[in-house]
Every structure is written in C-alpha cells, then in structure tokens.
Amino acid sequence: IFTFDGREDIQELVDFTAESESLIAGIESLSGYEVVDNSTNLNGAVIEGLELLDAREAAYANEMFSGSLVVFTDGTDQAGRVSDSDVESAAQATNHYVYTVGLSGEVDSDHLTGIGKDGAWFAAGVDGLEAVFQDLGAAIVAQASSYYILAYCSPKRAGEHDLELQLIDPEDGTGDVVSSLNYTFDAEGFEGGCDSSFF
C-alpha cells in the first residue's frame, strides 16, 4: 500500500506482503495520515506504481507473476508532472492489470476510465465505497483465478519440437477446437524422470 499527495514520490505505507493483518493495520493507520503537499500527483503516482510492479516482476523472472495496480483517488491530478495522455498510454500499454476507484464528483471519470484499463468504479460518497470495493475485489479474484499452470513431460531428448494445446468446449458435444496455443521447445539436455506433479 502506497499513498500519494502532491510530492513527486509515492510514500510506502505497507510493503508487499502476504500478511493481511499488516495490510489492515496500514489501512487503519490512514485515519491519522498527514498530507505534506496539498496538491495531487495522481498521474505521477500511477507511473511510479507501474514501475514498482515492473521491478517486482523482474525479481520473479523465472516464476509466474501477475501484478495488479489499484488506484484510489478523490480528486484530479494537480501537480502536472505527468500529462493525462502519457499516464493513460502507460496504463494501457502495461501487461499489469490496472483498476481505478474514484470518490466524489471532483474526479475526472473519463481520465480514471482511461487509466483503469481493466476496470473503473465510482462512488458519489463514502457510503457508496463498500459496494464499489466489493465489486473491485470480485474482479481481482476473477482475474487471479483465471491463471492455470500446465505441466508437460516430453519423451523428446534433443532438437526443437512443436507442442499444440487445444481447448475443446465439452458442452457443445462436437469436439470442435475453440482455441489453440502453439509452443516450440528445445529438448536439448532433457533427461528421464520428469514428474509433472513437481510443477
């Protein structure tokens, strides 16, 4: 969890963690949060948030990684360090998921929708936030649940080979391929003893 005001850099509240207690404590501490610069560096915060996710992804280069950035704001960018068009382009181009939540009538809904390429929600007042965050949470859970790991043990021991994965709809009864994915792999150095349950 990171916060932003008018300063150039976002401020770390809680580092990346799997401990929900730490996250909840961080959110609860916001009641005493003091703004240092009363401007709003919304666009710069989004860019820095995407850079943090890029760095996190690089640290997991040999593992599966899926990053999501959720931006919550009650205003528009006032700092002007990054243009609206530049931040929207960066958000649309990233391979991370980007969601936005806007509170009150002071937000620019078109701009937040442009940033939130994977979803944008709006609440007119604090009393509407619970429903918004429930919808947002459901979207993130659905996205996270859409990843599957496929393990394949090849009898090949050398050379390049093509592997095709086919998706067949079991309900239509035709056996027609709905979608397919082709992958080329090099079997040089492959040995026996592969166990797909290891993956």
N, C-alpha and C positions, 0 to 999 in steps of 0.2 A: 504494500500500500504506500503510495507516494502522494504528497499534496503539492499544490501549486498556488501561487498568488502572482504578484507582478514581477517577482525575481526571475532572473534568467534561468536558473536551475530549479528542477523539482526537488522536493525535500522528502527524504526517506522517513516513513513512519514505521513500517514493518518490512523487513527484508523478505525475500522469497522464503516461504516456509510451508510445511505441510501441517503445522500445528494450528488448529482452528482457534485454540484459546488465545494464542498470540495475536491472531488477526482480530478477534472480537475485542480484546483489550485495546488494540490500536484504534479501532473504530470508536470505542467508548471514550478514548482519550481526546477525540476531536472536539468534545464539548468545551475543552479548555484551550483549544488551538488559537494561537495569536497570529494574526496576519501582520507580516513585516512590511510588505509593499502592497498598498491597496489597489493596485492595478490588477489586470488579469492576463497572464501569459498562457492562455489556453492553447494556442497553436504551437508554441514552443514546447509546452508540456507534452503534447501528443507526439511531436517529433522525438523528444528525449525518451518517452516511454517506448516508442518503437525501437529506438537504438538499444535500450536496455534488453528488450526481447531478442533483438538480433544477437547481442552479446551472450545472452543466456542460451540461445540456440547453438551458438558456436561452441559453447562449453559441453554440449551434448552431441557433438558432431557424429559420433558413432552409435547414437541411440535415437529412438523415435522421439520427436519433440513436437508439441503443439502449443503455441502461445496465444493468449487472448489478452487484449488491452480493453479495459472498460474505463471510459472517461465520464466522470460525473461533474457537471457544472451548473451554476445558477446564473451564468452571465455569458458575455461575448468576449472575444479577445480584444483587449485594450492596449496591450504592450506593443503590438505591431512589429515584433521581432521576426515573425514568420508570416508570410501572406496567407490568406484563406485558400487561395488556389494551390499554393505549394503544399500546405498540410493535407488538403484533400487529395492531391495527387499522390503524396507519400502513403496515405492511408489506403487508397485504392490499389496501390502497387505492391504493398507488403503481402507476404504469404501468411502473416499472422491474422487472427480474427480481431476485428475492431468493432466495439459496441459503444454507443453513447447514450447517456441519460441527461436530459435537460429539465431543470426545475424552474418554474415560474415563467412569466410572459416576457422576461428580459432576454431569454436565449434566442439565438438565431436558428430556428428549426431547420431551415434549408441547409445551413452550414453544418450543423450537427449530423444531419442525414448524410451529407457528403462525406463526413469523416467516418461515421458509423456504417461502413460498407456491409457489415453483417447484421446490423440491427440498430434502430434508434427509437428510444422511448421518451415520452414527455409527460410531466406532471405539472398541473397548474399550481399545486400547493403541496406542503409536506404530507398532508393526509392522503395524497394520492401515490406517495412513493412506495408504500408497501406492495401494492398491486403491480407497480412498474418493476420493482426488483424481483418479484415472484416470476413475472414473465421473462425478465432478463435471465434469471437463474435457470429457468426451464430451457431457454435457448442455448445456454452454455452447456448444460448437461446433455442435451440432444447432440450438440456438436461434438462433445468429448466422447459420447457413446457411439459415434459413427466411425471410429477407427478400429480396424481389425488387423491382427498380425497373422500372416500366412507363412507357415514353415514348409519347406520342400527339401527332401533328401534326394540328391541326384545320384544315379549309378554311374554317371559320367566321371572320367578321371583326367581328361585333357581336352583342350580345344574349346572353341566358342559354340554355344548351343542356344537355341531359341526356346523359350517357355511361354506358353499361352495360357492365361487364366480366363475362363469363361463363366459368366454369370447367367444362369438359366432361371426363369421365373417358374417355380414349382406349381403355381396355382393355375397357369393357363393350360397346362396339360399337353402343350405342343412340343416341348423340348427345345423350342427356339432360343437362341442365344440373345439375351437382352443387351449385354455389353461384354467387352473383352479387353484384356490388357496383355500386351506382348512385352517380354523382357528377355534381353540377351545376357548370358552369363558366361564367364570364362572358368572352366573346370580345372585349370592348371593347379596342381597341388592338392586337389581333393583326395581324400582318403576314405576308407570304410569306417564304420562305427557311428555314422550320423544318427542322431536321435532327435526327431522333430519336437519332442517334448521339452528340449533344452531351450527352445526359442521363446 
